[in-house]
Amino acid sequence: MAFFLFQRCGEILFENPDQNVKCVCMLGDVRLRGQTGVPAERRGSYPFIDFRLLNNTTHSGEIGTKKKVKRLLSFQRYFHASRLLRGIIPQAPLHLLDEDYLGQARHMLSKVGMWDFDIFLFDRLTNGNSLVTLLCHLFNAHGLIHHFKLDMVTLHRFLVMVQEDYHSQNPYHNAVHAADVTQAMHCYLKEPKLASSLTPLDIMLGLLAAAAHDVDHPGVNQPFLIKTNHHLANLYQNMSVLENHHWRSTIGMLRESRLLAHLPKEMTQDIEQQLGSLILATDINRQNEFLTRLKAHLHNKDLRLEDVHDRHFMLQIALKCADICNPCRIWEMSKQWSERVCEEFYRQGDLEQKFELEISPLCNQQKDSIASIQIGFMTYIVEPLFREWARFTGHSALSESMLSHLAHNKAQWKRLLPNQRRNSSGGGGSAGPGTEAEEQTVTEGDAP
């Protein structure tokens, strides 16, 4: 029994008995409607968390400065844009030179395939709508709108739903991260070794999966959901809990928006399943599984990209690379992402401490420094994957550039290590005592 959801507050059932699994579509998503008929509130599936304890005072003391004024204006413009996207016409329009900002954003999009693309700047220039703006541009640039006969208004509506269902209060797992991963995925899809074999369906799947791979992320990791007996952990039986939820939520939004409703039923079912396969591949606990398989393919030289299964596998690898590519960016951007993800870890640790739970690995701000977390992440997770990706691409210019940035950033973090830990930290890819335990600790957490 196939049906479309117009209010995401239940579950979806697949027709195929083998696929008849519960699909969460923003469980508990009660949507209040005002006089305009437009949703006035959207509530996701994040656990009951008292974030009042975690007040961010980073910018205190800046009132009156030009930087503070610009930040306030940016918020006003973002709020203004959000209201317009919802169809709510403000009583008094804001005149803040929007065309100047949009002109700069359009100029940035002309360089969207460059690895030094600054997603933080792009997000500011688009009034906080980086994910929507980026995806609309990429769908058009890749000819997907024409090929799949997509309705532009429906596409925009779907992308707004995706962007809004990321939690802006998350320091890391938010819509800007999704836009960053999507931009990286675009760069990887352009790699000559891969690009020559990709079909329009492959490209659309890669971009959609990148955009929605962390949708409705609660800002805490799977172990936290399991030990707090969260309903998502129970629903997915403690297996790829977050990734399953991201996938099911994406399906719910696709069906609700009817973006693909004009396509043959068999095709939409295939798209839903392939999206699931791609998003589930981002589970960090499956890192060794994919890495071992990739190494075997490269060793045996048996990858056949004309084969749909091999092509899909490389899309999974590309998405995994895009998801954890922050250490391969230029230092200025990589450092920002590192600080953001660690802030999210520390918030979880504070919550665990408040509720007298065991503090998760990487989440103790008193013991786990940003530098040590990043060095471990680079050594055990990022370097092994990107070395194999470079082998696959034939050590392309982009791959070599990423490995160069990775080495530089790792050296930078080593310089920032607390003095008492410098001598005990492992260097390069060498493994010292305790390596296996450290690797397990990094893998059990979310990707920094």
C-alpha positions as CSV (number, residue, x, y, z in Angstrom):
1,M,0.0,0.0,0.0
2,A,1.8,3.1,-1.2
3,F,0.8,6.5,0.0
4,F,2.2,9.9,0.4
5,L,2.6,11.7,3.8
6,F,1.4,15.3,4.0
7,Q,2.1,15.5,7.7
8,R,5.3,13.9,8.9
9,C,4.1,12.3,12.1
10,G,4.1,8.6,11.6
11,E,5.8,5.9,9.5
12,I,6.0,4.7,6.0
13,L,5.7,1.1,4.9
14,F,7.3,-0.2,1.8
15,E,5.2,-2.4,-0.5
16,N,7.8,-5.2,-0.7
17,P,7.4,-7.4,2.4
18,D,11.2,-7.7,2.5
19,Q,11.4,-4.0,2.8
20,N,8.5,-3.6,5.2
21,V,10.4,-1.8,7.8
22,K,9.3,1.2,9.8
23,C,10.4,4.4,8.2
24,V,10.5,7.3,10.6
25,C,9.5,10.5,9.0
26,M,10.3,13.0,11.7
27,L,8.6,11.1,14.5
28,G,6.7,13.5,16.8
29,D,6.8,16.1,14.1
30,V,3.7,18.1,15.1
31,R,3.2,21.0,12.7
32,L,1.1,23.9,13.9
33,R,-0.6,25.9,11.1
34,G,-1.3,29.6,11.3
35,Q,-3.7,31.7,9.4
36,T,-1.5,31.6,6.3
37,G,-1.7,27.8,6.1
38,V,2.0,27.6,6.3
39,P,3.7,25.5,9.0
40,A,4.6,27.7,11.9
41,E,6.6,25.1,13.8
42,R,8.5,22.0,12.9
43,R,9.8,19.7,15.7
44,G,12.4,17.1,15.0
45,S,13.2,13.8,16.7
46,Y,16.1,15.0,18.9
47,P,16.0,13.7,22.5
48,F,14.8,15.8,25.4
49,I,17.9,17.8,26.1
50,D,18.2,20.9,28.3
51,F,20.5,23.1,26.2
52,R,20.0,26.0,28.6
53,L,23.0,24.7,30.5
54,L,25.1,25.0,27.4
55,N,24.9,28.7,26.8
56,N,27.3,29.9,24.2
57,T,29.1,33.1,25.4
58,T,31.7,33.1,22.7
59,H,30.7,36.5,21.4
60,S,30.1,38.3,24.7
61,G,31.5,41.7,25.0
62,E,31.3,42.5,21.3
63,I,28.2,44.6,21.4
64,G,28.8,47.9,19.7
65,T,31.5,46.6,17.4
66,K,31.2,46.6,13.6
67,K,31.5,42.8,13.7
68,K,28.6,42.5,16.1
69,V,26.4,44.8,14.0
70,K,27.1,42.8,10.9
71,R,26.2,39.6,12.7
72,L,22.9,41.0,13.9
73,L,22.1,42.3,10.4
74,S,23.0,38.9,8.9
75,F,20.5,37.3,11.4
76,Q,17.8,39.8,10.4
77,R,18.3,39.1,6.7
78,Y,18.3,35.4,7.3
79,F,15.0,35.6,9.3
80,H,13.6,37.8,6.6
81,A,14.5,35.3,3.9
82,S,13.2,32.4,6.0
83,R,9.8,34.1,6.3
84,L,9.7,34.7,2.6
85,L,10.4,31.1,1.9
86,R,7.5,30.2,4.1
87,G,5.2,32.5,2.2
88,I,4.9,35.0,5.0
89,I,5.2,38.6,3.8
90,P,6.8,40.9,6.4
91,Q,5.0,44.0,7.3
92,A,8.1,46.2,6.9
93,P,10.6,45.1,4.3
94,L,14.3,45.2,5.2
95,H,16.6,47.2,2.9
96,L,20.0,45.7,3.5
97,L,21.6,45.6,0.0
98,D,20.5,42.0,-0.6
99,E,21.4,42.2,-4.3
100,D,25.1,43.0,-3.4
101,Y,25.2,39.9,-1.3
102,L,23.5,37.7,-3.8
103,G,25.8,39.0,-6.5
104,Q,28.8,37.8,-4.5
105,A,27.1,34.5,-3.9
106,R,26.6,34.0,-7.7
107,H,30.2,34.8,-8.2
108,M,31.2,32.2,-5.7
109,L,29.0,29.6,-7.4
110,S,31.1,30.1,-10.6
111,K,34.0,28.5,-8.6
112,V,32.0,25.8,-6.8
113,G,34.2,23.1,-8.2
114,M,37.3,24.6,-6.5
115,W,38.6,22.8,-3.4
116,D,39.2,26.0,-1.5
117,F,35.5,27.0,-1.8
118,D,34.6,28.8,1.5
119,I,31.2,27.3,2.6
120,F,31.1,29.6,5.7
121,L,31.3,32.7,3.6
122,F,28.8,31.3,1.1
123,D,26.4,30.6,3.9
124,R,26.6,34.2,5.0
125,L,26.1,35.5,1.5
126,T,23.0,33.4,1.0
127,N,21.4,34.5,4.3
128,G,21.9,31.1,5.8
129,N,20.4,29.3,2.8
130,S,23.7,27.7,1.5
131,L,22.2,24.2,1.1
132,V,19.2,25.3,-0.9
133,T,21.2,27.7,-3.1
134,L,24.0,25.2,-3.7
135,L,21.7,22.3,-4.6
136,C,19.6,24.4,-7.0
137,H,22.7,25.5,-8.8
138,L,24.2,22.0,-9.0
139,F,21.0,20.4,-10.2
140,N,20.9,23.0,-12.9
141,A,24.7,22.8,-13.7
142,H,24.5,19.0,-14.1
143,G,21.4,19.1,-16.3
144,L,19.4,17.1,-13.7
145,I,16.3,19.4,-13.8
146,H,16.0,18.9,-17.6
147,H,16.9,15.3,-17.6
148,F,14.4,14.2,-14.9
149,K,11.8,16.9,-15.9
150,L,11.8,18.2,-12.3
151,D,9.6,21.1,-11.4
152,M,11.8,23.9,-10.1
153,V,9.3,25.1,-7.5
154,T,8.8,21.6,-6.1
155,L,12.6,21.1,-6.1
156,H,13.0,24.3,-4.1
157,R,10.3,23.3,-1.7
158,F,11.9,19.9,-1.1
159,L,15.4,21.5,-0.5
160,V,13.9,24.0,1.9
161,M,12.4,21.1,3.9
162,V,15.7,19.4,4.0
163,Q,17.6,22.5,5.1
164,E,15.0,23.4,7.8
165,D,15.1,19.9,9.2
166,Y,18.8,20.3,10.1
167,H,19.2,21.7,13.6
168,S,20.8,25.1,13.5
169,Q,21.7,24.9,17.2
170,N,24.2,22.0,16.4
171,P,27.7,23.4,16.2
172,Y,28.7,20.8,13.6
173,H,25.8,18.6,12.3
174,N,23.8,21.4,10.7
175,A,22.8,22.5,7.2
176,V,26.2,24.2,6.6
177,H,27.9,20.8,7.2
178,A,25.5,19.3,4.7
179,A,26.3,22.0,2.1
180,D,30.0,21.5,2.7
181,V,29.7,17.7,2.1
182,T,27.6,18.4,-1.0
183,Q,30.2,20.7,-2.4
184,A,32.9,18.1,-1.7
185,M,30.8,15.5,-3.4
186,H,30.5,17.7,-6.5
187,C,34.3,17.9,-6.6
188,Y,34.6,14.1,-6.4
189,L,31.9,13.5,-9.1
190,K,34.1,15.6,-11.4
191,E,37.2,13.4,-10.9
192,P,38.0,12.1,-14.4
193,K,38.3,8.4,-13.3
194,L,34.7,8.6,-12.0
195,A,33.0,11.3,-14.1
196,S,33.3,9.5,-17.4
197,S,31.2,6.6,-16.2
198,L,28.5,8.4,-14.2
199,T,24.9,8.5,-15.3
200,P,22.5,11.4,-14.5
201,L,20.9,9.1,-11.9
202,D,24.2,8.5,-10.3
203,I,24.9,12.2,-10.0
204,M,21.4,13.0,-8.6
205,L,21.8,10.2,-6.1
206,G,25.2,11.4,-5.0
207,L,24.1,15.0,-4.5
208,L,20.8,14.1,-2.8
209,A,22.6,11.7,-0.4
210,A,25.2,14.3,0.4
211,A,22.6,17.0,1.1
212,A,20.4,14.8,3.3
213,H,23.0,12.4,4.9
214,D,22.7,14.0,8.4
215,V,19.2,15.5,8.3
216,D,17.5,15.8,11.7
217,H,20.8,15.0,13.4
218,P,20.2,15.4,17.2
219,G,23.7,16.6,18.0
220,V,24.5,13.5,20.0
221,N,25.9,10.2,18.8
222,Q,24.5,6.7,18.6
223,P,25.9,5.5,22.0
224,F,24.2,8.4,23.7
225,L,20.8,7.5,22.1
226,I,21.3,3.8,23.1
227,K,22.2,4.4,26.7
228,T,19.3,6.9,27.2
229,N,16.9,4.4,25.7
230,H,15.9,6.9,22.9
231,H,13.0,5.8,20.7
232,L,15.1,5.9,17.6
233,A,17.6,3.4,19.2
234,N,14.7,1.1,20.0
235,L,13.2,1.4,16.6
236,Y,16.4,0.5,14.7
237,Q,17.5,-2.0,17.3
238,N,20.8,-0.1,18.0
239,M,22.0,-0.6,14.4
240,S,23.1,2.5,12.4
241,V,20.5,4.4,14.4
242,L,21.2,7.9,13.1
243,E,21.9,6.9,9.5
244,N,18.6,4.9,9.3
245,H,16.8,7.9,10.6
246,H,18.5,10.3,8.2
247,W,17.5,8.0,5.3
248,R,13.8,7.4,6.4
249,S,13.4,11.2,7.0
250,T,14.7,11.9,3.5
251,I,12.2,9.4,2.0
252,G,9.4,11.1,4.0
253,M,10.3,14.5,2.6
254,L,10.7,13.2,-1.0
255,R,7.2,11.7,-0.8
256,E,5.7,14.7,1.0
257,S,7.1,17.1,-1.6
258,R,6.2,14.8,-4.5
259,L,9.4,15.8,-6.2
260,L,9.7,12.5,-8.0
261,A,6.0,11.7,-8.2
262,H,6.0,12.0,-12.0
263,L,8.6,9.3,-12.4
264,P,7.8,5.6,-12.8
265,K,7.0,3.8,-9.6
266,E,9.8,1.3,-10.0
267,M,12.3,4.1,-10.6
268,T,11.3,6.0,-7.4
269,Q,11.5,2.8,-5.4
270,D,15.0,2.2,-6.7
271,I,16.0,5.8,-5.9
272,E,14.8,5.4,-2.3
273,Q,16.7,2.2,-1.9
274,Q,19.9,3.6,-3.4
275,L,19.7,6.7,-1.2
276,G,19.4,4.4,1.8
277,S,22.5,2.4,0.7
278,L,24.5,5.6,0.3
279,I,23.4,7.3,3.5
280,L,23.9,4.1,5.6
281,A,27.5,3.9,4.2
282,T,28.3,7.0,6.2
283,D,28.1,5.0,9.5
284,I,31.6,5.4,10.9
285,N,31.3,2.0,12.5
286,R,31.3,0.5,9.0
287,Q,34.6,2.2,8.1
288,N,36.8,-0.9,8.1
289,E,34.2,-2.8,6.1
290,F,34.3,-0.3,3.2
291,L,38.0,0.3,3.4
292,T,38.8,-3.4,3.3
293,R,36.6,-3.8,0.3
294,L,38.1,-0.8,-1.5
295,K,41.6,-2.1,-0.9
296,A,40.7,-5.5,-2.3
297,H,39.2,-3.9,-5.5
298,L,42.3,-1.8,-6.0
299,H,44.7,-4.6,-5.4
300,N,42.8,-7.0,-7.8
301,K,42.2,-4.2,-10.3
302,D,38.7,-5.5,-10.8
303,L,36.6,-2.3,-10.5
304,R,34.4,-2.1,-13.5
305,L,32.7,1.3,-13.5
306,E,30.5,0.4,-16.4
307,D,28.9,-2.0,-13.9
308,V,26.1,-0.4,-11.9
309,H,27.1,-2.2,-8.7
310,D,30.8,-1.1,-8.8
311,R,29.7,2.4,-9.7
312,H,27.4,2.5,-6.7
313,F,30.1,1.3,-4.4
314,M,32.4,4.1,-5.6
315,L,29.6,6.6,-4.9
316,Q,29.4,5.2,-1.4
317,I,33.2,5.7,-1.0
318,A,32.9,9.2,-2.5
319,L,30.2,10.1,0.0
320,K,32.3,8.7,2.9
321,C,35.2,10.8,1.8
322,A,33.0,13.9,1.5
323,D,31.6,13.3,4.9
324,I,35.0,13.3,6.6
325,C,37.0,15.6,4.3
326,N,37.3,18.5,6.8
327,P,40.9,17.6,7.7
328,C,41.8,17.7,4.0
329,R,40.6,21.3,3.6
330,I,42.8,24.3,3.9
331,W,43.9,25.0,7.5
332,E,41.6,28.0,8.1
333,M,38.5,26.0,7.2
334,S,39.6,22.7,8.6
335,K,40.3,24.3,12.0
336,Q,36.8,25.8,12.1
337,W,35.2,22.5,11.5
338,S,37.5,20.8,14.1
339,E,36.4,23.3,16.7
340,R,32.8,22.9,15.8
341,V,32.7,19.1,16.0
342,C,34.6,19.1,19.3
343,E,32.2,21.7,20.7
344,E,29.3,19.3,19.8
345,F,31.2,16.5,21.5
346,Y,31.8,18.5,24.6
347,R,28.1,19.5,24.8
348,Q,27.2,15.8,24.8
349,G,29.8,15.2,27.6
350,D,28.2,18.0,29.6
351,L,24.8,16.4,29.2
352,E,26.1,13.1,30.2
353,Q,27.8,14.6,33.3
354,K,24.6,16.4,34.2
355,F,22.5,13.2,34.1
356,E,25.2,11.2,35.8
357,L,25.9,9.0,32.8
358,E,29.4,7.8,31.8
359,I,31.0,10.4,29.6
360,S,31.5,9.1,26.1
361,P,34.9,8.9,24.4
362,L,36.1,12.2,22.9
363,C,33.4,14.1,24.9
364,N,35.3,15.0,28.1
365,Q,36.6,18.6,27.6
366,Q,38.9,18.2,30.6
367,K,40.7,15.2,29.1
368,D,40.1,15.3,25.4
369,S,41.8,18.2,23.7
370,I,40.8,19.3,20.2
371,A,44.3,18.6,19.0
372,S,44.4,15.1,20.3
373,I,41.0,14.2,19.0
374,Q,41.9,15.5,15.5
375,I,45.3,13.8,15.4
376,G,43.7,10.5,16.3
377,F,40.9,11.0,13.7
378,M,43.3,11.9,11.0
379,T,45.6,9.0,11.8
380,Y,43.1,6.1,12.1
381,I,40.2,7.2,9.9
382,V,41.0,9.9,7.4
383,E,44.5,9.0,6.2
384,P,43.7,5.3,5.4
385,L,40.6,6.2,3.4
386,F,42.1,9.1,1.5
387,R,45.2,7.2,0.6
388,E,43.0,4.6,-1.1
389,W,40.9,7.2,-2.7
390,A,44.1,8.7,-4.2
391,R,45.0,5.3,-5.6
392,F,41.6,5.0,-7.2
393,T,41.8,8.5,-8.8
394,G,45.3,7.8,-10.1
395,H,46.7,10.4,-7.7
396,S,44.8,13.2,-9.4
397,A,45.6,16.8,-8.7
398,L,42.7,17.1,-6.2
399,S,43.7,13.9,-4.4
400,E,47.3,15.1,-4.0
401,S,46.1,18.5,-2.8
402,M,43.9,16.9,-0.2
403,L,46.7,14.6,1.1
404,S,49.0,17.7,1.2
405,H,46.5,19.7,3.3
406,L,45.9,16.6,5.5
407,A,49.7,16.3,6.3
408,H,49.9,20.1,6.9
409,N,46.9,20.2,9.2
410,K,48.1,17.2,11.2
411,A,51.4,18.9,11.8
412,Q,49.6,22.0,12.9
413,W,47.5,20.1,15.5
414,K,50.7,18.4,16.7
415,R,52.2,21.8,17.4
416,L,49.1,22.7,19.4
417,L,49.1,19.6,21.5
418,P,49.5,20.2,25.3
419,N,53.1,19.8,26.2
420,Q,52.5,16.8,28.4
421,R,51.0,14.8,25.5
422,R,53.4,15.7,22.7
423,N,56.0,13.1,23.6
424,S,53.5,10.3,24.0
425,S,51.5,11.0,20.7
426,G,52.1,8.8,17.7
427,G,53.8,10.4,14.7
428,G,52.6,10.1,11.1
429,G,51.0,6.7,10.5
430,S,53.2,4.8,12.9
431,A,51.5,2.8,15.6
432,G,52.6,3.0,19.1
433,P,51.4,1.2,22.3
434,G,47.6,1.6,22.7
435,T,47.0,2.2,19.0
436,E,44.1,-0.3,18.7
437,A,42.4,1.2,21.8
438,E,42.8,4.7,20.4
439,E,41.4,3.6,17.0
440,Q,38.4,2.0,18.6
441,T,37.8,5.2,20.6
442,V,37.8,7.3,17.5
443,T,35.6,4.9,15.6
444,E,33.0,4.7,18.3
445,G,32.3,8.4,18.2
446,D,30.9,10.4,15.4
447,A,33.2,11.6,12.7
448,P,35.1,14.7,13.9
